[in-house]
């Protein structure tokens, strides 16, 4: 039995009607690399059953404290059934990219049941007409509730269900599975003790307030960072519908690295933020809706210490970065985004990178839940703009992976939408056919972004504009210096 952290529980409380809070991905596999050139559904099911003991996410479900007096607990599900969680379906004809994205969006829009382990996997066949995919490919769509994992722990989970060669490795015999009875009296006792400890935790946070305010004041005076005020509203702000769209654009990692190297101190993340900025700029400009002020993105950051790397759940800080969509020139925008990212990091350090984690640990869950639902019901959630979109960076595997012998050849990442934020981006790096790939996947409210293929083309166009400008600028500098 393990109690959810405050941040884990927050993703449960933030789940409203039409706003499921799970994350996910769609992996594409080439089964021609498997030993028999064919992967059966039963093989995948057997592999997952044989590795279920390697991650607690597989077999544990939520147990709620009576009267919501404390944060929920993870307990083993005595009725766990792998075949309930793993489903076998096929794409409708013609089995093209558009059909895959539509099916993915429909599945991703449905919330997970809270009385079962909070994950599902769909094995999808019928990918017969997708450009660039070899014949006979299949997809695996996985969705896991955000209260169980974040992007960092998701990467660890991926390592469990994959191998680094087409040969399926032996993970050993599973230990005996012991299911304990639901300890309701123990949960109530812990809730009572937590209530007594809460004032002390609040006091400890208040003690940090004075040095935190001092760091923020000094940082502003010394211009280490600046406030992001008057954030504009766009079509991606407002009430979120139940319907979703998904899409993705892929880029050559080495080209992205070359772009990064054209600006001193720039990072891969700076380049990807600049691509997102250009894509959003082009998209909104095509609708005659581009604000004069810069758009702002929220960027989740992993705040785990080295000792906490193996811990599950969520340990996520946050920073806001101006995307400088007010700048037309891609090179100038990259330089400005780099400066904005440095400012945001400096502000997050001054505030304390674990501030969001600590705050959710001291806030009573029933109070947080009531506040979120009240804000949604009264329209307060849409009254102010905190950020216009979210861009999160999830590092993928640095080598080729296989599942049941089938080579992983492509991925789409899926994120949750938040109140008043109808567009979510995930930057994901991976190796495909011995080549480094970095992609931008997006999940959006269908009412706000009804043309996902066009938005994907805007991201590609943004990348091409940045690539041409950056590399041509580099060539001109070399000629002018004679190097």
Beta strands, then each sheet from edge to edge (+ up, - down):
strand 1: 2-3
strand 2: 22-30
strand 3: 60-63
strand 4: 73-76
strand 5: 86-90
strand 6: 119-125
strand 7: 138-145
strand 8: 244-252
strand 9: 296-302
strand 10: 316-322
strand 11: 389-395
strand 12: 402-403
strand 13: 406-414
strand 14: 423-432
strand 15: 435-445
sheet 1: 1+ 4- 3+
sheet 2: 5+ 6+ 7- 2+ 13- 12+
sheet 3: 8+ 15- 14+ 11+ 9+ 10-
end
